[in-house]
């Protein structure tokens, strides 16, 4: 008798694949689920790489979303070292290469969920093929970088790219006792995540930690015979025993060209139901653009939190002929430590607002966490950036920063953006007060009141 189970195939075992299979097992019976992963190590969490490099995890093999047995014991086929190369929509099959045996075969699907993710950019300059030039993503790169940070002959580390991953690489390298140079092509570190008031504070802090911070760097090439020896810019040559490239990402969609509709930068075009142009084929995650509640348009937001919400939505509506509701979109929130500082950012900032053509007004607020009668030694400085619509005062984004960990306040701002609250709403929002924790008006109350030109409290 033929197998009557509905075949659901998921491509990619990172956050999107993990959440998809969790939801499928929870919501439905009688499914035949197959999860394909091109890599050897299933579900490595690249966002946990800094903790691993700093010896702050139980074991490298624990830095993962799940072990395959979690799903195989429930009847899911988890096939690693299997690279999906083609979708044959007319036959409803995919062509998959087993990279261990070099054998290719076809697998049938009734529903296909693509979570193919992104790949890190290698710079288009000479010398990136030299030894000791690494990318910072995935299990293999993590273990290679770790061994180099523990190698006493590696003294000078140059990190190219001052986004989240670059900053994490810098901090791990400094803590490993290396001389660290940070190169960035734009004018400030973390410039695509935070406005200048906050990046000024963080750049000074990086320099206090001994990092050589070089912004507006015109990088021309990597020099060396076999191993890298230096990074050459238009102005200078920086001695480098190890180079870590953290210069952005690109969608992993070359294999979909001619089959799935892509935009001119390679992002998968999906609709408001996260469906592609092919019937029964869905696309989620970093290889797609996602609807931003703040920008009110689709933008790139490569976050685990985004793809998990998309996976949950897709599985919920997988067997509806027309889904009952469109995907409602996301805010896009993230957080990072930069040595002694911690920040959380949500929604739009000045850079992403300008990129999306959204008119915003910004307000920067600084204060102390607790009342003035609490001594400075126990009363850290706190900073809040709010972005809002100048015509309606709707909150469109913001960030919090302090040496004290106030990052949970970023979640309050995220909820404010998601629920379309205004400055007036946030100025009056009812939060707790206890002088061991905060002020009589809470920090976000005060920030919103400041943006509204209220009295100084």
Secondary structure as the mmCIF struct_conf table of DSSP 4:
data_model
#
loop_
_struct_conf.conf_type_id
_struct_conf.id
_struct_conf.beg_label_comp_id
_struct_conf.beg_label_asym_id
_struct_conf.beg_label_seq_id
_struct_conf.end_label_comp_id
_struct_conf.end_label_asym_id
_struct_conf.end_label_seq_id
BEND BEND1 UNK A 5 UNK A 5
STRN STRN1 UNK A 6 UNK A 11
BEND BEND2 UNK A 14 UNK A 14
HELX_RH_AL_P HELX_RH_AL_P1 UNK A 15 UNK A 27
BEND BEND3 UNK A 29 UNK A 30
STRN STRN2 UNK A 31 UNK A 36
BEND BEND4 UNK A 38 UNK A 41
TURN_TY1_P TURN_TY1_P1 UNK A 42 UNK A 43
STRN STRN3 UNK A 44 UNK A 44
HELX_RH_3T_P HELX_RH_3T_P1 UNK A 46 UNK A 48
HELX_RH_AL_P HELX_RH_AL_P2 UNK A 49 UNK A 53
TURN_TY1_P TURN_TY1_P2 UNK A 54 UNK A 55
BEND BEND5 UNK A 57 UNK A 58
HELX_RH_3T_P HELX_RH_3T_P2 UNK A 60 UNK A 62
STRN STRN4 UNK A 64 UNK A 64
BEND BEND6 UNK A 65 UNK A 65
TURN_TY1_P TURN_TY1_P3 UNK A 68 UNK A 68
HELX_RH_AL_P HELX_RH_AL_P3 UNK A 69 UNK A 72
TURN_TY1_P TURN_TY1_P4 UNK A 73 UNK A 75
STRN STRN5 UNK A 77 UNK A 79
BEND BEND7 UNK A 81 UNK A 81
STRN STRN6 UNK A 82 UNK A 88
TURN_TY1_P TURN_TY1_P5 UNK A 89 UNK A 92
STRN STRN7 UNK A 93 UNK A 98
TURN_TY1_P TURN_TY1_P6 UNK A 99 UNK A 102
STRN STRN8 UNK A 103 UNK A 108
BEND BEND8 UNK A 110 UNK A 110
STRN STRN9 UNK A 111 UNK A 114
STRN STRN10 UNK A 118 UNK A 120
HELX_LH_PP_P HELX_LH_PP_P1 UNK A 121 UNK A 123
BEND BEND9 UNK A 124 UNK A 125
STRN STRN11 UNK A 126 UNK A 126
TURN_TY1_P TURN_TY1_P7 UNK A 127 UNK A 129
BEND BEND10 UNK A 130 UNK A 130
STRN STRN12 UNK A 131 UNK A 131
TURN_TY1_P TURN_TY1_P8 UNK A 132 UNK A 132
STRN STRN13 UNK A 133 UNK A 135
HELX_RH_AL_P HELX_RH_AL_P4 UNK A 138 UNK A 149
TURN_TY1_P TURN_TY1_P9 UNK A 150 UNK A 150
TURN_TY1_P TURN_TY1_P10 UNK A 152 UNK A 153
STRN STRN14 UNK A 156 UNK A 160
BEND BEND11 UNK A 163 UNK A 163
HELX_RH_AL_P HELX_RH_AL_P5 UNK A 164 UNK A 175
TURN_TY1_P TURN_TY1_P11 UNK A 176 UNK A 177
STRN STRN15 UNK A 179 UNK A 183
BEND BEND12 UNK A 185 UNK A 188
TURN_TY1_P TURN_TY1_P12 UNK A 189 UNK A 193
BEND BEND13 UNK A 194 UNK A 194
HELX_RH_AL_P HELX_RH_AL_P6 UNK A 196 UNK A 208
TURN_TY1_P TURN_TY1_P13 UNK A 209 UNK A 210
STRN STRN16 UNK A 212 UNK A 214
BEND BEND14 UNK A 216 UNK A 216
STRN STRN17 UNK A 219 UNK A 223
BEND BEND15 UNK A 225 UNK A 226
STRN STRN18 UNK A 227 UNK A 227
STRN STRN19 UNK A 230 UNK A 233
BEND BEND16 UNK A 234 UNK A 235
STRN STRN20 UNK A 237 UNK A 239
BEND BEND17 UNK A 241 UNK A 241
STRN STRN21 UNK A 242 UNK A 245
STRN STRN22 UNK A 249 UNK A 251
BEND BEND18 UNK A 252 UNK A 252
HELX_RH_3T_P HELX_RH_3T_P3 UNK A 254 UNK A 256
TURN_TY1_P TURN_TY1_P14 UNK A 257 UNK A 259
BEND BEND19 UNK A 260 UNK A 260
STRN STRN23 UNK A 262 UNK A 262
TURN_TY1_P TURN_TY1_P15 UNK A 264 UNK A 265
BEND BEND20 UNK A 266 UNK A 266
STRN STRN24 UNK A 268 UNK A 268
TURN_TY1_P TURN_TY1_P16 UNK A 272 UNK A 273
BEND BEND21 UNK A 274 UNK A 274
STRN STRN25 UNK A 275 UNK A 275
BEND BEND22 UNK A 277 UNK A 278
TURN_TY1_P TURN_TY1_P17 UNK A 279 UNK A 280
STRN STRN26 UNK A 281 UNK A 283
BEND BEND23 UNK A 285 UNK A 285
TURN_TY1_P TURN_TY1_P18 UNK A 286 UNK A 287
STRN STRN27 UNK A 288 UNK A 288
STRN STRN28 UNK A 290 UNK A 292
TURN_TY1_P TURN_TY1_P19 UNK A 293 UNK A 296
STRN STRN29 UNK A 297 UNK A 299
HELX_RH_AL_P HELX_RH_AL_P7 UNK A 304 UNK A 316
TURN_TY1_P TURN_TY1_P20 UNK A 317 UNK A 319
BEND BEND24 UNK A 321 UNK A 322
BEND BEND25 UNK A 324 UNK A 325
STRN STRN30 UNK A 330 UNK A 330
STRN STRN31 UNK A 333 UNK A 338
TURN_TY1_P TURN_TY1_P21 UNK A 339 UNK A 340
STRN STRN32 UNK A 341 UNK A 347
HELX_RH_AL_P HELX_RH_AL_P8 UNK A 350 UNK A 355
TURN_TY1_P TURN_TY1_P22 UNK A 356 UNK A 357
STRN STRN33 UNK A 361 UNK A 368
BEND BEND26 UNK A 369 UNK A 370
TURN_TY1_P TURN_TY1_P23 UNK A 372 UNK A 373
BEND BEND27 UNK A 374 UNK A 374
HELX_RH_3T_P HELX_RH_3T_P4 UNK A 376 UNK A 378
STRN STRN34 UNK A 381 UNK A 388
TURN_TY1_P TURN_TY1_P24 UNK A 390 UNK A 392
STRN STRN35 UNK A 394 UNK A 394
STRN STRN36 UNK A 395 UNK A 402
BEND BEND28 UNK A 403 UNK A 404
TURN_TY1_P TURN_TY1_P25 UNK A 407 UNK A 407
HELX_RH_AL_P HELX_RH_AL_P9 UNK A 408 UNK A 418
TURN_TY1_P TURN_TY1_P26 UNK A 419 UNK A 420
STRN STRN37 UNK A 422 UNK A 422
HELX_RH_AL_P HELX_RH_AL_P10 UNK A 423 UNK A 428
TURN_TY1_P TURN_TY1_P27 UNK A 435 UNK A 437
BEND BEND29 UNK A 440 UNK A 441
HELX_RH_AL_P HELX_RH_AL_P11 UNK A 443 UNK A 451
TURN_TY1_P TURN_TY1_P28 UNK A 452 UNK A 453
#
